[in-house]
Amino acid sequence: DRLNEIEIPSLLLWGKYDFVVPPSMGQIAYDSVNTTEKELVIFNTSGHNPMVNEGERMTQLVKEFIEKYR
């Protein structure tokens, strides 16, 4: 309930098959963050651990996001 206090660039990463914290929660988080500089990425072949299932893609996205906003 404090996501609206986030005002810095935000990258939200979610697995399509995450049954612990479903993608619908990712959309809610995305909608709640109070910045226009935000991205929501859904990993199509991952569950709760996209860093394991799609680690290379996740690493690349994080690097690109950091480079964009540093």
GIKA-V886689 format. One record per pair of residues at least 4 apart in sequence whose C-alpha atoms are under 8 Angstrom apart, sorted by the first residue. I is the first residue (numbers start at 0). GAP is how many residues later the second one is. Records with the same first field share a line. If there is no record, write none. Layout:
I: GAP, GAP
This chain:
1: 4
2: 26, 29, 30, 31
3: 28, 29, 30
4: 28, 29
5: 27, 28, 29
6: 26, 27, 28
7: 27, 29
8: 26, 27, 28, 29, 60
9: 23, 25, 27, 28, 29
10: 27, 28, 29, 30, 51, 54
11: 14, 17, 18, 26, 27, 28, 29
12: 13, 27, 28, 29, 30
13: 4, 8, 9, 12, 26, 27, 28, 29, 33, 34, 36
14: 7, 8, 27, 28, 29, 30, 31, 32, 33, 34, 35
15: 6, 7, 26, 27, 28, 29, 30, 31
16: 5, 6, 27, 28, 29, 30, 31
17: 4, 5, 28, 29, 30, 31
18: 28, 29
19: 28
20: 4, 5, 27
21: 4
22: 4, 19
23: 4
24: 4
25: 4, 14
26: 4, 13
27: 4
28: 4
29: 8, 9, 10
32: 5
42: 7, 11
44: 8, 9
45: 4, 7, 8
46: 6
48: 4
49: 4, 5, 8
50: 4, 5, 7, 8
53: 4
54: 4
55: 4
56: 4
57: 4
58: 4
59: 4
60: 4
61: 4
62: 4
63: 4
64: 4
65: 4
